[in-house]
């Protein structure tokens, strides 16, 4: 009998985050994957973003994958930003992340720079 290929191991990569500044904005860049496993770390970023008081851009150009929990994390950030009158927008979703944002009509709640 032939040998079956062993199942591929699933390697989950935590979302990589980077905070930078642009004139008049704080930029939170997200890279790799954003899933439910990132909730605690992402939620820990929110107070600093809110406390900074500058409009926030979430740059997702480097994000390869996001699940529905990732969308929920962005909506949670939006909710907290709105309560403090802080402007928030998403920048450059691509591939599967762009498709997920389109399907969920995310741009009805959070402004998105598609390009």
N, CA, C and O atoms as a MOPAC input file, in Angstrom:
PM7 MOZYME 1SCF
protein

 N      0.82200 1    -1.19400 1     0.00000 1
 C      0.00000 1     0.00000 1     0.00000 1
 C      0.86400 1     1.25500 1     0.00000 1
 O      1.97300 1     1.26800 1     0.53600 1
 N      0.33400 1     2.30600 1    -0.61100 1
 C      1.04300 1     3.59200 1    -0.67200 1
 C      1.01500 1     4.28600 1     0.67000 1
 O      0.16200 1     4.01300 1     1.51500 1
 N      1.94300 1     5.17000 1     0.84800 1
 C      1.96700 1     5.93600 1     2.09200 1
 C      1.25700 1     7.26500 1     1.86800 1
 O      1.48100 1     7.94900 1     0.86900 1
 N      0.43400 1     7.59900 1     2.77900 1
 C     -0.28100 1     8.88000 1     2.69700 1
 C      0.63500 1     9.99100 1     3.15400 1
 O      1.50900 1     9.79900 1     4.00000 1
 N      0.41600 1    11.15200 1     2.57900 1
 C      1.16900 1    12.31400 1     3.04800 1
 C      0.70700 1    12.65400 1     4.45400 1
 O     -0.49400 1    12.64900 1     4.72300 1
 N      1.63600 1    12.95000 1     5.35600 1
 C      1.21600 1    13.34300 1     6.71100 1
 C      0.47000 1    14.66200 1     6.65400 1
 O      0.73800 1    15.48300 1     5.77700 1
 N     -0.45300 1    14.87900 1     7.56100 1
 C     -1.17800 1    16.16400 1     7.56100 1
 C     -0.21400 1    17.30700 1     7.80900 1
 O      0.75800 1    17.18000 1     8.55400 1
 N     -0.50400 1    18.41400 1     7.17300 1
 C      0.33100 1    19.60600 1     7.36000 1
 C      0.01800 1    20.22200 1     8.70800 1
 O     -1.14100 1    20.33100 1     9.10700 1
 N      1.04300 1    20.61300 1     9.38300 1
 C      0.85300 1    21.28700 1    10.67000 1
 C      0.35100 1    22.70200 1    10.40300 1
 O      0.80000 1    23.35900 1     9.46500 1
 N     -0.56600 1    23.15800 1    11.21800 1
 C     -1.07300 1    24.51900 1    11.09600 1
 C     -0.19200 1    25.42600 1    11.93600 1
 O     -0.05600 1    25.23800 1    13.14500 1
 N      0.39300 1    26.39400 1    11.29100 1
 C      1.25000 1    27.35600 1    11.99800 1
 C      0.53300 1    28.69300 1    12.03000 1
 O      0.37300 1    29.34200 1    10.99600 1
 N      0.10800 1    29.10100 1    13.19700 1
 C     -0.56200 1    30.37300 1    13.34400 1
 C      0.46700 1    31.43000 1    13.69800 1
 O      1.29900 1    31.25600 1    14.58900 1
 N      0.38000 1    32.51400 1    12.97900 1
 C      1.27800 1    33.63400 1    13.23400 1
 C      0.47300 1    34.73800 1    13.89000 1
 O     -0.56500 1    35.15200 1    13.37400 1
 N      0.94600 1    35.20600 1    15.00800 1
 C      0.26400 1    36.29900 1    15.70400 1
 C      0.36200 1    37.56200 1    14.86700 1
 O      1.31100 1    37.75500 1    14.10700 1
 N     -0.63900 1    38.41700 1    15.02300 1
 C     -0.60700 1    39.67900 1    14.30300 1
 C      0.60500 1    40.48500 1    14.77100 1
 O      0.89000 1    40.57000 1    15.96600 1
 N      1.29800 1    41.06200 1    13.82100 1
 C      2.41300 1    41.95300 1    14.13900 1
 C      1.87200 1    43.37300 1    14.10300 1
 O      1.14700 1    43.74700 1    13.18100 1
 N      2.22400 1    44.15400 1    15.10500 1
 C      1.74700 1    45.53500 1    15.17400 1
 C      2.93100 1    46.49000 1    15.22700 1
 O      3.99500 1    46.16900 1    15.75600 1
 N      2.71300 1    47.67000 1    14.66500 1
 C      3.71700 1    48.72700 1    14.72800 1
 C      2.99700 1    50.06000 1    14.82800 1
 O      2.12000 1    50.36200 1    14.02000 1
 N      3.36600 1    50.84400 1    15.80900 1
 C      2.80900 1    52.19200 1    15.98700 1
 C      3.80500 1    53.21700 1    15.46300 1
 O      4.97200 1    53.22900 1    15.85500 1
 N      3.32300 1    54.07700 1    14.57100 1
 C      4.14300 1    55.16100 1    14.05000 1
 C      3.28400 1    56.42100 1    14.01500 1
 O      2.08600 1    56.38300 1    14.29500 1
 N      3.91500 1    57.52700 1    13.67000 1
 C      3.19500 1    58.79400 1    13.55600 1
 C      3.34600 1    59.34600 1    12.15900 1
 O      4.39700 1    59.22600 1    11.52900 1
 N      2.27600 1    59.95300 1    11.69100 1
 C      2.28200 1    60.77900 1    10.49000 1
 C      1.79200 1    62.13300 1    10.96600 1
 O      1.18000 1    62.21400 1    12.03100 1
 N      2.03700 1    63.18600 1    10.22500 1
 C      1.54800 1    64.49200 1    10.67900 1
 C      0.05400 1    64.45600 1    11.00300 1
 O     -0.78000 1    64.22400 1    10.12800 1
 N     -0.26200 1    64.68700 1    12.26700 1
 C     -1.64400 1    64.75500 1    12.71100 1
 C     -2.33300 1    63.42200 1    12.91500 1
 O     -3.52900 1    63.39900 1    13.20300 1
 N     -1.61900 1    62.29600 1    12.77700 1
 C     -2.23200 1    60.97600 1    12.91500 1
 C     -1.31700 1    60.00000 1    13.64300 1
 O     -0.09300 1    60.11900 1    13.59500 1
 N     -1.92200 1    59.05100 1    14.30500 1
 C     -1.22100 1    57.87400 1    14.79000 1
 C     -1.56300 1    56.74800 1    13.83800 1
 O     -2.72900 1    56.56200 1    13.49000 1
 N     -0.55900 1    55.99200 1    13.41000 1
 C     -0.77500 1    54.88600 1    12.48100 1
 C     -0.46900 1    53.57400 1    13.19500 1
 O      0.62900 1    53.37400 1    13.71500 1
 N     -1.45100 1    52.69100 1    13.20900 1
 C     -1.26200 1    51.33700 1    13.72100 1
 C     -1.22600 1    50.41000 1    12.51900 1
 O     -2.24700 1    50.18400 1    11.86900 1
 N     -0.04700 1    49.87300 1    12.22400 1
 C      0.09800 1    48.94400 1    11.10100 1
 C     -0.06300 1    47.52000 1    11.61500 1
 O      0.53100 1    47.13700 1    12.62300 1
 N     -0.87400 1    46.74500 1    10.90500 1
 C     -1.11300 1    45.34400 1    11.24800 1
 C     -0.56700 1    44.47600 1    10.12500 1
 O     -0.80600 1    44.74300 1     8.94700 1
 N      0.17900 1    43.42100 1    10.50500 1
 C      0.74400 1    42.52100 1     9.50500 1
 C      0.51700 1    41.06600 1     9.91200 1
 O      0.35400 1    40.73400 1    11.08600 1
 N      0.51400 1    40.23900 1     8.91200 1
 C      0.40100 1    38.78200 1     9.01700 1
 C     -1.05300 1    38.36100 1     9.17600 1
 O     -1.83400 1    38.51100 1     8.23600 1
 N     -1.44100 1    37.83600 1    10.34400 1
 C     -2.79700 1    37.33500 1    10.55600 1
 C     -3.39800 1    37.95500 1    11.81100 1
 O     -2.69600 1    38.21500 1    12.78700 1
 N     -4.69200 1    38.18400 1    11.77200 1
 C     -5.39300 1    38.73200 1    12.94000 1
 C     -6.59400 1    37.84300 1    13.22400 1
 O     -7.55400 1    37.80500 1    12.45400 1
 N     -6.52200 1    37.12600 1    14.34800 1
 C     -7.57900 1    36.18100 1    14.70800 1
 C     -7.97100 1    36.35900 1    16.17000 1
 O     -7.42900 1    37.20400 1    16.88300 1
 N     -8.93400 1    35.53300 1    16.59400 1
 C     -9.40400 1    35.58900 1    17.98600 1
 C     -8.26500 1    35.44600 1    18.98800 1
 O     -8.36200 1    35.96000 1    20.10300 1
 N     -7.20400 1    34.77000 1    18.62100 1
 C     -6.07000 1    34.58000 1    19.53200 1
 C     -5.33100 1    35.88700 1    19.82100 1
 O     -4.54600 1    35.95500 1    20.76700 1
 N     -5.57400 1    36.91700 1    19.02200 1
 C     -4.89600 1    38.20900 1    19.20800 1
 C     -5.68700 1    39.19400 1    20.05300 1
 O     -5.23400 1    40.31600 1    20.28000 1
 N     -6.85300 1    38.79300 1    20.51800 1
 C     -7.75900 1    39.73300 1    21.19800 1
 C     -7.10500 1    40.42900 1    22.39100 1
 O     -7.15900 1    41.65500 1    22.48700 1
 N     -6.50400 1    39.68900 1    23.28000 1
 C     -5.94700 1    40.29500 1    24.49900 1
 C     -4.86600 1    41.31500 1    24.13900 1
 O     -4.87200 1    42.43500 1    24.64900 1
 N     -3.94600 1    40.93000 1    23.26700 1
 C     -2.87600 1    41.86000 1    22.89000 1
 C     -3.42200 1    43.09100 1    22.17300 1
 O     -2.96100 1    44.20500 1    22.42100 1
 N     -4.39800 1    42.90200 1    21.28800 1
 C     -4.97900 1    44.04100 1    20.57600 1
 C     -5.72700 1    44.94900 1    21.54500 1
 O     -5.59500 1    46.17100 1    21.48500 1
 N     -6.51100 1    44.35300 1    22.43400 1
 C     -7.25000 1    45.16000 1    23.40600 1
 C     -6.31500 1    45.97100 1    24.29600 1
 O     -6.67800 1    47.05700 1    24.74900 1
 N     -5.11300 1    45.45100 1    24.55100 1
 C     -4.14300 1    46.18500 1    25.35700 1
 C     -3.58100 1    47.41100 1    24.63700 1
 O     -3.06800 1    48.32400 1    25.28500 1
 N     -3.67200 1    47.44200 1    23.30700 1
 C     -3.20900 1    48.60400 1    22.53400 1
 C     -4.19900 1    49.76900 1    22.58400 1
 O     -3.80800 1    50.93000 1    22.46100 1
 N     -5.46600 1    49.45500 1    22.76200 1
 C     -6.52500 1    50.45400 1    22.61100 1
 C     -6.38300 1    51.64500 1    23.55100 1
 O     -6.49600 1    52.78000 1    23.08900 1
 N     -6.14100 1    51.44700 1    24.84600 1
 C     -6.04500 1    52.63100 1    25.72400 1
 C     -4.97100 1    53.62900 1    25.27800 1
 O     -5.18900 1    54.83900 1    25.35400 1
 N     -3.82900 1    53.14500 1    24.82000 1
 C     -2.77300 1    54.04500 1    24.36100 1
 C     -3.17000 1    54.81200 1    23.11100 1
 O     -2.83600 1    55.98700 1    22.95800 1
 N     -3.89100 1    54.13600 1    22.21400 1
 C     -4.35600 1    54.81500 1    21.00400 1
 C     -5.35900 1    55.90800 1    21.35300 1
 O     -5.29900 1    57.01300 1    20.81400 1
 N     -6.27400 1    55.59200 1    22.25200 1
 C     -7.30800 1    56.55000 1    22.65700 1
 C     -6.68400 1    57.71100 1    23.42500 1
 O     -7.01100 1    58.87400 1    23.18800 1
 N     -5.78600 1    57.38300 1    24.34200 1
 C     -5.15800 1    58.41200 1    25.17900 1
 C     -4.32700 1    59.38400 1    24.35500 1
 O     -4.18800 1    60.55000 1    24.72300 1
 N     -3.77100 1    58.90700 1    23.23400 1
 C     -2.95000 1    59.77000 1    22.38800 1
 C     -3.71800 1    60.95200 1    21.82300 1
 O     -3.13400 1    62.00300 1    21.55800 1
 N     -5.03500 1    60.78800 1    21.63600 1
 C     -5.88400 1    61.88900 1    21.20900 1
 C     -5.80100 1    62.27300 1    19.74400 1
 O     -6.55500 1    63.13800 1    19.29900 1
 N     -4.90900 1    61.65700 1    18.98100 1
 C     -4.80000 1    61.96700 1    17.55400 1
 C     -5.66900 1    61.00600 1    16.74900 1
 O     -5.89400 1    59.87300 1    17.17600 1
 N     -6.15700 1    61.44200 1    15.59800 1
 C     -6.87800 1    60.51300 1    14.72300 1
 C     -6.01600 1    59.28100 1    14.44800 1
 O     -4.79300 1    59.37600 1    14.34300 1
 N     -6.66900 1    58.12500 1    14.33200 1
 C     -5.96300 1    56.85400 1    14.17600 1
 C     -6.24500 1    56.27600 1    12.79400 1
 O     -7.38900 1    56.21700 1    12.34300 1
 N     -5.17000 1    55.85300 1    12.13800 1
 C     -5.25800 1    55.12000 1    10.88400 1
 C     -4.81400 1    53.68800 1    11.17600 1
 O     -3.73100 1    53.46100 1    11.71500 1
 N     -5.66300 1    52.73000 1    10.81500 1
 C     -5.30100 1    51.32300 1    10.94100 1
 C     -4.85600 1    50.85900 1     9.55200 1
 O     -5.68300 1    50.66600 1     8.66100 1
 N     -3.56500 1    50.68500 1     9.37800 1
 C     -3.01600 1    50.28400 1     8.08400 1
 C     -2.97400 1    48.75700 1     8.03200 1
 O     -2.20900 1    48.11800 1     8.75400 1
 N     -3.80700 1    48.18900 1     7.16900 1
 C     -3.91300 1    46.72700 1     7.07700 1
 C     -3.30900 1    46.18900 1     5.77700 1
 O     -3.56800 1    45.04500 1     5.40400 1
 N     -2.50900 1    47.00100 1     5.08700 1
 C     -1.92400 1    46.58200 1     3.81000 1
 C     -1.10300 1    45.30100 1     3.96200 1
 O     -1.04500 1    44.49600 1     3.03200 1
 N     -0.47500 1    45.10500 1     5.10700 1
 C      0.35000 1    43.91900 1     5.33000 1
 C     -0.37500 1    42.76900 1     5.99300 1
 O      0.24100 1    41.75600 1     6.32600 1
 N     -1.67900 1    42.91200 1     6.19100 1
 C     -2.46700 1    41.86300 1     6.83800 1
 C     -2.90900 1    40.85600 1     5.78100 1
 O     -3.62400 1    41.20800 1     4.84200 1
 N     -2.48500 1    39.61400 1     5.93200 1
 C     -2.78900 1    38.57300 1     4.95700 1
 C     -4.10800 1    37.86200 1     5.23700 1
 O     -4.75900 1    37.36400 1     4.31800 1
 N     -4.49700 1    37.81600 1     6.50200 1
 C     -5.70300 1    37.07700 1     6.89600 1
 C     -6.32400 1    37.72600 1     8.12300 1
 O     -5.62200 1    38.19300 1     9.01900 1
 N     -7.64900 1    37.74600 1     8.14700 1
 C     -8.38000 1    38.21400 1     9.32100 1
 C     -9.66100 1    37.40000 1     9.40200 1
 O    -10.34400 1    37.20100 1     8.39700 1
 N     -9.98500 1    36.92800 1    10.60300 1
 C    -11.25200 1    36.22200 1    10.78300 1
 C    -12.29600 1    37.18300 1    11.34600 1
 O    -12.02400 1    38.37000 1    11.52800 1
 N    -13.48200 1    36.66500 1    11.61800 1
 C    -14.56300 1    37.52900 1    12.10600 1
 C    -14.22700 1    38.14900 1    13.45600 1
 O    -14.69600 1    39.24400 1    13.76600 1
 N    -13.42300 1    37.46600 1    14.25700 1
 C    -12.99900 1    38.05100 1    15.53400 1
 C    -12.12100 1    39.27200 1    15.29700 1
 O    -12.18100 1    40.23800 1    16.05800 1
 N    -11.31000 1    39.23600 1    14.25100 1
 C    -10.49500 1    40.40100 1    13.89000 1
 C    -11.37100 1    41.58600 1    13.53500 1
 O    -11.08700 1    42.71700 1    13.93100 1
 N    -12.44800 1    41.32700 1    12.77800 1
 C    -13.40400 1    42.39900 1    12.48100 1
 C    -13.99200 1    42.94600 1    13.77400 1
 O    -14.14000 1    44.15700 1    13.93900 1
 N    -14.32200 1    42.04600 1    14.68300 1
 C    -14.88300 1    42.46600 1    15.97000 1
 C    -13.92500 1    43.34400 1    16.74900 1
 O    -14.34900 1    44.29700 1    17.40400 1
 N    -12.63900 1    43.03500 1    16.68800 1
 C    -11.64600 1    43.85000 1    17.39200 1
 C    -11.59700 1    45.25900 1    16.81000 1
 O    -11.48300 1    46.23600 1    17.55000 1
 N    -11.68400 1    45.36300 1    15.48800 1
 C    -11.69000 1    46.68300 1    14.85100 1
 C    -12.95400 1    47.44900 1    15.21400 1
 O    -12.91100 1    48.65900 1    15.43500 1
 N    -14.08000 1    46.74400 1    15.27700 1
 C    -15.33300 1    47.39800 1    15.67200 1
 C    -15.29100 1    47.84700 1    17.13000 1
 O    -15.83000 1    48.90000 1    17.47000 1
 N    -14.66300 1    47.06500 1    17.98000 1
 C    -14.50000 1    47.45300 1    19.38700 1
 C    -13.65200 1    48.72300 1    19.49300 1
 O    -13.97700 1    49.63400 1    20.25300 1
 N    -12.56400 1    48.77100 1    18.72300 1
 C    -11.73800 1    49.97600 1    18.70000 1
 C    -12.54700 1    51.16800 1    18.18500 1
 O    -12.46000 1    52.26500 1    18.73700 1
 N    -13.32100 1    50.95800 1    17.14500 1
 C    -14.17400 1    52.02000 1    16.59900 1
 C    -15.15100 1    52.52900 1    17.64700 1
 O    -15.33600 1    53.73800 1    17.79100 1
 N    -15.77400 1    51.62000 1    18.37500 1
 C    -16.73100 1    51.99800 1    19.41200 1
 C    -16.06400 1    52.85200 1    20.48800 1
 O    -16.61400 1    53.87400 1    20.90000 1
 N    -14.90200 1    52.44600 1    20.93600 1
 C    -14.19800 1    53.20900 1    21.97400 1
 C    -13.71000 1    54.55400 1    21.44000 1
 O    -13.73300 1    55.55500 1    22.15500 1
 N    -13.26700 1    54.57500 1    20.18100 1
 C    -12.83300 1    55.84500 1    19.58400 1
 C    -14.01100 1    56.80300 1    19.45200 1
 O    -13.88100 1    57.99400 1    19.73500 1
 N    -15.15800 1    56.28500 1    19.02200 1
 C    -16.35000 1    57.12100 1    18.85300 1
 C    -16.78200 1    57.74000 1    20.17600 1
 O    -17.19100 1    58.90000 1    20.21400 1
 N    -16.69700 1    56.98400 1    21.24800 1
 C    -17.09800 1    57.49200 1    22.57000 1
 C    -16.20400 1    58.63600 1    23.03800 1
 O    -16.60700 1    59.42500 1    23.89300 1
 N    -15.01300 1    58.73100 1    22.49400 1
 C    -14.10700 1    59.81600 1    22.87900 1
 C    -13.93000 1    60.82900 1    21.74000 1
 O    -13.01800 1    61.65500 1    21.77200 1
 N    -14.81200 1    60.75700 1    20.73300 1
 C    -14.77300 1    61.65800 1    19.57000 1
 C    -13.45800 1    61.58000 1    18.80300 1
 O    -13.01700 1    62.56500 1    18.21000 1
 N    -12.84100 1    60.41600 1    18.81700 1
 C    -11.58100 1    60.20800 1    18.10900 1
 C    -11.86300 1    59.64400 1    16.72400 1
 O    -12.62800 1    58.69000 1    16.58500 1
 N    -11.25800 1    60.22000 1    15.71500 1
 C    -11.42800 1    59.77900 1    14.33600 1
 C    -10.62300 1    58.49500 1    14.09500 1
 O     -9.49400 1    58.35500 1    14.56800 1
 N    -11.22400 1    57.57100 1    13.35600 1
 C    -10.58000 1    56.29500 1    13.04600 1
 C    -10.88400 1    55.94000 1    11.60000 1
 O    -12.01300 1    56.11300 1    11.13900 1
 N     -9.88200 1    55.44400 1    10.88300 1
 C    -10.13300 1    54.92900 1     9.54100 1
 C     -9.16800 1    53.78000 1     9.25500 1
 O     -8.12600 1    53.63700 1     9.89600 1
 N     -9.54900 1    52.97100 1     8.27600 1
 C     -8.76000 1    51.80400 1     7.87200 1
 C     -8.10900 1    52.12000 1     6.53400 1
 O     -8.71900 1    52.73500 1     5.65900 1
 N     -6.86100 1    51.69100 1     6.39100 1
 C     -6.10800 1    51.97900 1     5.17500 1
 C     -5.70200 1    50.69000 1     4.45300 1
 O     -5.15700 1    49.76800 1     5.06000 1
 N     -5.97600 1    50.64700 1     3.15400 1
 C     -5.46100 1    49.67600 1     2.18700 1
 C     -5.68600 1    48.19300 1     2.49800 1
 O     -4.72600 1    47.42400 1     2.52100 1
 N     -6.92500 1    47.78000 1     2.73400 1
 C     -7.13300 1    46.33100 1     2.84300 1
 C     -6.88400 1    45.68100 1     1.48500 1
 O     -7.17100 1    46.26600 1     0.44200 1
 N     -6.34500 1    44.45900 1     1.51400 1
 C     -6.01900 1    43.74500 1     0.27700 1
 C     -6.46000 1    42.29700 1     0.36800 1
 O     -6.66900 1    41.76600 1     1.45800 1
 N     -6.59800 1    41.67400 1    -0.77000 1
 C     -6.86300 1    40.24300 1    -0.85000 1
 C     -8.06100 1    39.80100 1    -0.02900 1
 O     -9.13900 1    40.38900 1    -0.11000 1
 N     -7.85400 1    38.74500 1     0.76900 1
 C     -8.93200 1    38.18000 1     1.58600 1
 C     -9.46400 1    39.17200 1     2.61500 1
 O    -10.65600 1    39.17200 1     2.92400 1
 N     -8.58600 1    40.01100 1     3.14000 1
 C     -9.00900 1    41.00000 1     4.13900 1
 C     -9.94700 1    42.02000 1     3.48000 1
 O    -10.95300 1    42.41300 1     4.07000 1
 N     -9.61800 1    42.43800 1     2.27300 1
 C    -10.47100 1    43.36500 1     1.53500 1
 C    -11.82900 1    42.72900 1     1.24600 1
 O    -12.87000 1    43.36900 1     1.39200 1
 N    -11.80500 1    41.47400 1     0.83700 1
 C    -13.04900 1    40.76700 1     0.54400 1
 C    -13.92300 1    40.65100 1     1.79500 1
 O    -15.13600 1    40.85100 1     1.72600 1
 N    -13.31000 1    40.33000 1     2.93600 1
 C    -14.05900 1    40.23100 1     4.19000 1
 C    -14.66900 1    41.57900 1     4.56100 1
 O    -15.82100 1    41.64100 1     4.99200 1
 N    -13.91100 1    42.65100 1     4.39600 1
 C    -14.44000 1    43.98500 1     4.71600 1
 C    -15.56600 1    44.37800 1     3.76500 1
 O    -16.53400 1    45.01700 1     4.17800 1
 N    -15.44400 1    44.00300 1     2.50200 1
 C    -16.52300 1    44.25700 1     1.54400 1
 C    -17.78300 1    43.49200 1     1.92900 1
 O    -18.87300 1    44.06100 1     1.98000 1
 N    -17.62600 1    42.20200 1     2.19900 1
 C    -18.78200 1    41.36500 1     2.52700 1
 C    -19.49000 1    41.81100 1     3.80400 1
 O    -20.70900 1    41.69200 1     3.92200 1
 N    -18.72500 1    42.31600 1     4.74000 1
 C    -19.29700 1    42.74100 1     6.01800 1
 C    -19.77000 1    44.19700 1     5.99800 1
 O    -20.29900 1    44.69500 1     6.99100 1
 N    -19.57800 1    44.87300 1     4.86400 1
 C    -19.95000 1    46.29400 1     4.73800 1
 C    -19.30500 1    47.14700 1     5.83500 1
 O    -19.92100 1    48.06900 1     6.36900 1
 N    -18.08300 1    46.82300 1     6.14800 1
 C    -17.34100 1    47.51400 1     7.20000 1
 C    -17.26000 1    49.02100 1     6.93400 1
 O    -17.23000 1    49.81800 1     7.87100 1
 N    -17.22400 1    49.40400 1     5.65700 1
 C    -17.07900 1    50.82900 1     5.33700 1
 C    -18.31500 1    51.64500 1     5.69900 1
 O    -18.27200 1    52.87300 1     5.63600 1
 N    -19.40200 1    51.00200 1     6.07400 1
 C    -20.57900 1    51.73800 1     6.55700 1
 C    -20.35500 1    52.25900 1     7.97800 1
 O    -21.00400 1    53.21300 1     8.40600 1
 N    -19.43800 1    51.62900 1     8.69800 1
 C    -19.15100 1    52.03700 1    10.07200 1
 C    -17.82400 1    52.76900 1    10.20800 1
 O    -17.71400 1    53.76300 1    10.92500 1
 N    -16.82000 1    52.25700 1     9.50400 1
 C    -15.48300 1    52.82900 1     9.61100 1
 C    -15.03700 1    53.24200 1     8.20900 1
 O    -15.05500 1    52.41900 1     7.29400 1
 N    -14.63900 1    54.50000 1     8.02600 1
 C    -14.14600 1    54.90400 1     6.70100 1
 C    -12.94500 1    54.04800 1     6.28100 1
 O    -12.06300 1    53.75200 1     7.08700 1
 N    -12.93300 1    53.65900 1     5.00500 1
 C    -11.83300 1    52.83100 1     4.48900 1
 C    -11.20300 1    53.51700 1     3.28600 1
 O    -11.89100 1    53.92800 1     2.35200 1
 N     -9.87900 1    53.63100 1     3.33000 1
 C     -9.09900 1    54.07900 1     2.16600 1
 C     -8.76300 1    52.80000 1     1.40100 1
 O     -7.87100 1    52.05200 1     1.80500 1
 N     -9.47000 1    52.54600 1     0.30200 1
 C     -9.28700 1    51.29400 1    -0.42200 1
 C     -7.97300 1    51.22400 1    -1.16700 1
 O     -7.47700 1    50.13500 1    -1.45400 1
 N     -7.39800 1    52.38500 1    -1.48600 1
 C     -6.14900 1    52.37500 1    -2.25800 1
 C     -5.06200 1    53.10600 1    -1.54300 1
 O     -3.94300 1    53.19600 1    -2.04700 1

